[in-house]
Amino acid sequence: MNKTKIEWCDYTWNPVTGCKHGCPYCYAARISKRFTGDFDPKFHTKRLPEPQKIKKPSKIFVVSMGDLFGEWVPDEWIKRVFEACSRAPWHTYLFLTKNPKRYVSLRDNNMLPLNLNAYFGATADNKNSLYAARDAFYEIDETTNDTFYSIEPLLEEMTSEMQFDYDKGQPFDWCKWVIVGAQTGPGAVKPNPEWVQSIIDQCREVRVPVFLKDNLSWPKKIQEWPQGVE
């Protein structure tokens, strides 16, 4: 368990590390390969009790150095991480994945925890991934309303003119929080300010809190928290 400079959480906790998505901008892969030589998925069972050692209620980002819900991760790993969270229920747990459809399969197998103080997030860097997340959140809405998008890095405009589904609505109808950030690392390019403003406007329209990361260098600090995460 590590204190973190990530603005929207207090600690990062990595009982599982590694990923196979292969995103070219991944900071976790750069760090892991630098120190260990690979980014292969690993389960660190000795780290499971760590949340219990932090007595002050905190916001914990679960698996910042991998993807807990990647297709390659066994159900048993996920189950044991959820169980570890349940043994320290005073914390707020923030999960994040590029594979949000795994939430649906976990729900269908009665593995998505109902009583956990948690937010289930999906990373979306373009319109296609945002709609994939919208579809997953639509499916699990009756199970949990505590969902969020992490639009980082923002690589293209997420306009209100995107494909509309009369049953599912627009993506921002199906979340409780939106985090927006810029690409970082070698060769990083800042997103167009109009793209950021468009997301802010769409969230305002449906009364969804927005959190803009400092790496956007936005002229006005916007760090709005959903109820239960403050």
N, C-alpha and C positions, 0 to 999 in steps of 0.2 A: 504494500500500500504506500503510495507516494503522494505528498502534497504536490499540487500542480499549479501551473500558471494559466491553464485553460480557464477563461473567465466565467464559464457557466457551471463549474463544479469545484469541489474542494479537494477531492482526492481522485486519483486513478488507481484502479485495481485490476491486475492482469493474471487471473488464474488460468486463462488460456491466452496464448500468443500465436502469432503467425496468420498468414492469409494467402489465398490463391487467386484473388481477383486480378492481381497484376496491374493496378492503377499506376500510370506513369508518374503521378505527382505524390505518391504515398510517402509521407514523412516517416511512418512507422517502419516501412521496409528499409528506408535508407539507414535509420538508426540501428535496426536489428542486424542488417548485413554488415554494418561497420564493426559491431562488437561481437557478433556470434558467427558471421559468415553465411547465414541463411535466414530465411523467413518462413520456415516450415512450421505448420501447426503443431503446438505442443500443449499438453495439459499439466499444469503445475499444482498438483494436489496439496502441496505444503502451504500454498497461499490461500487456501479456502477459508481458514479461520480468521484471516486478517481483519474483516469488518468488525468482528466482535471485540477486537482490541481497541477500537476507537469508540470511546464512550459518548463523546459529544455528537448529537445528531448532525449528519453531514450529507452533502450531495456527492455521490460516488459514481463516477463514470466507469462502467464495467467493461473491461477489455478495450482499452484504448490502443493497444498494440496488436490488433488482429480483428477478426470478425467472428464473434461467438456463434453467429447464426449462418455462417457459410455452409453450403451443401456438404462439405467435407467433414464437418464437425459432428461427431456421434451424439445422438439424443442423450446418452448417459452423461456426457460432459455438461451439457446444458442443464440437465436435471440436477446435477450436483452443485452447480453454480447457483441455481435458484434456491436449493435447500440451504446453502451457505448464507444467502441473502435473508432468508426467513429466520435464521438464527440471530440476526441483528436487525430487527424490524424498526428500530428507531431512525435508521438512515433512509434517505431517498436514493433509489438506484436508477441510473440512467443508462439504458441500453441503446446501442446504435449499430445498424447493419446496412450493407448494400444489397441484402437479400431479404426484403421484408416479407416475401411470400412464405418464408420459414415460420413467421409468426402464425400464419393461417394453419399450416400443417401441425404446429404445436398445439394450437387451439383445438383442432380436430382430434388430436390424440390426448386431449385433456391434460396437456403439459404446460399450458400458459398459465402462470399463477394468477389467481383471482384476488387474493388478499394481500399481495405484496405492494409495498409503497414504492411504485416504480413507474417510470415513463419509458415507453417503447418508441424508439426513433428510427428513422430511415434516412440514409444519406442520399441526396439527390443533387447531381451536378448539371443535369440537363433535363429537358422536358420529358424524355422517355422514362428516365429513372423517377422523376416526380410523379408521373402517372402510374408507374408500377407501384410506388409507395401508396398513392391514393387508393388504388384497387385493393391493396392489402389492408389498409386501415378501414376501408368500407366493410370488408369481410369480418374484421374482428371488433367492429364498433359495439356490438352487444356484449362483448367480453370485457373490453376496457376502452375508456375514452381518453386515457392518458397516453397520447401519441404526439410525436413531434417530428418535424423535418429539420435536418441539418443540411442546409444548402451551402456546402463548402467543399471544394471551391465552386463558386458561381461561374460557370463557363459559358452560359448563354442566357438570353432574355427569357424569363418565365412570365409571359404576358397573359392578361385576362382573356385574350383571344384564342387561347389554346383549345384543343378539342374538348367539347362539352358532352357529358353523358347525363341525360335527364334523370336517370336513376341515381347515379353516383355523384353528380354535381362537379364542381371545380375542386382541385386538390386541397385548397386551403379551407374547404368546408369540413375536412375530416382530420383536423389536428387541433391540438391545444396550445401549440407553441411552434415558433419558427426561428431557427438560428441561421444567420447568414454570415459567410466569411469569404475571404479572398484566397486565391492560390498563394502558397508560400514556397520557399526553396529556390534552387537554381532555375533561372529563366522564368520566374513567376510573372504573370501579367495581371494587373488589377482589372476587375470587371468594370464595365461601363456604368457610371453612376446612375444612368437611367434605368438599368436593369434592377439595381438595388431599390430605387424609388418605386418601381413598379410592384415589387414584392411588398414593400411597406404599405402601399396604397391598397393592394388586394387584401392584406391582413387587416388593415383598419376597417375595410368594408364588412368583414365577417367577425370583427372584434377578437382577433387572435393576437396575443402578445408577440412582439418581435424582439429578438436579441441580435444586435449587430456587433460582430467581433471587432476588436481594435485594429486588426490587420486591414480592415477596409479604409481606415483613415477617414471615416465619415465626419463631416463638420460638427454634427450634434450627436452626443453620446445617447444611444438608444439601447437600454438593457431592461426590457420588460420581462417579468417572470410570470409563468402560469401559477394559478393557485396551488399551493402545496409544495412548490419548489423554492420559494423565496428563502 
